[in-house]
Amino acid sequence: MQRLKNISSGIIRSIRYSSETTTSREPPRIEKTINNVQLLGRVGADPQRKGSDQHPIAVFSVATHSNYRYESGEFLQRTEWHRVICFKPGLRETILTYLKKGQRVHVSGRITYGEVRGEDGKPKTTTAIAADDVIFFQTS
């Protein structure tokens, strides 16, 4: 058992913490966390349907750019590619039907990490954005 002292308004209080606070009578506090990603860029290729018939997913890539200017005045644009996956049935079908290569798109979601086995049987780590919402911009 651990004893902590808390000073509040000039009064010293003792608070006891023990294993009793994590019993089945009182649920433990769940810590809040944030895993939020937003991308605004262009689609790299037409989306593909992957996964199984029971668990299909839509997969596509989005390019984003970072612009740099050196002291010499030289301008550099660096492109980064992001793999986006979508599990939500309605959104998944909309992506597969309407989203096209080169289209400007805004993706909101969360970053995910996983592991797949390559053709050689060796594990390979993957990183993707699991899309919760995708906004399509009108093509010209």
ZISUL-V313667 format. One record per residue. N is the residue number from 0. RES is the residue in one letter. SS is DSSP state (H for helix, E for strand, C for the rest). Layout:
N;RES;SS
N;RES;SS
This chain:
0;M;C
1;Q;E
2;R;E
3;L;E
4;K;E
5;N;E
6;I;E
7;S;E
8;S;C
9;G;C
10;I;E
11;I;E
12;R;E
13;S;E
14;I;E
15;R;E
16;Y;E
17;S;C
18;S;H
19;E;H
20;T;H
21;T;H
22;T;C
23;S;C
24;R;C
25;E;C
26;P;C
27;P;C
28;R;C
29;I;C
30;E;C
31;K;C
32;T;C
33;I;C
34;N;C
35;N;C
36;V;E
37;Q;E
38;L;E
39;L;E
40;G;E
41;R;E
42;V;E
43;G;C
44;A;C
45;D;C
46;P;C
47;Q;E
48;R;E
49;K;E
50;G;E
51;S;C
52;D;C
53;Q;C
54;H;C
55;P;E
56;I;E
57;A;E
58;V;E
59;F;E
60;S;E
61;V;E
62;A;E
63;T;E
64;H;E
65;S;E
66;N;E
67;Y;E
68;R;E
69;Y;C
70;E;C
71;S;C
72;G;C
73;E;C
74;F;E
75;L;E
76;Q;E
77;R;E
78;T;E
79;E;E
80;W;E
81;H;E
82;R;E
83;V;E
84;I;E
85;C;E
86;F;C
87;K;C
88;P;H
89;G;H
90;L;H
91;R;H
92;E;H
93;T;H
94;I;H
95;L;H
96;T;H
97;Y;H
98;L;C
99;K;C
100;K;C
101;G;C
102;Q;C
103;R;E
104;V;E
105;H;E
106;V;E
107;S;E
108;G;E
109;R;E
110;I;E
111;T;E
112;Y;E
113;G;E
114;E;E
115;V;E
116;R;E
117;G;C
118;E;C
119;D;C
120;G;C
121;K;C
122;P;E
123;K;E
124;T;E
125;T;E
126;T;E
127;A;E
128;I;E
129;A;E
130;A;E
131;D;E
132;D;E
133;V;E
134;I;E
135;F;E
136;F;C
137;Q;C
138;T;C
139;S;C
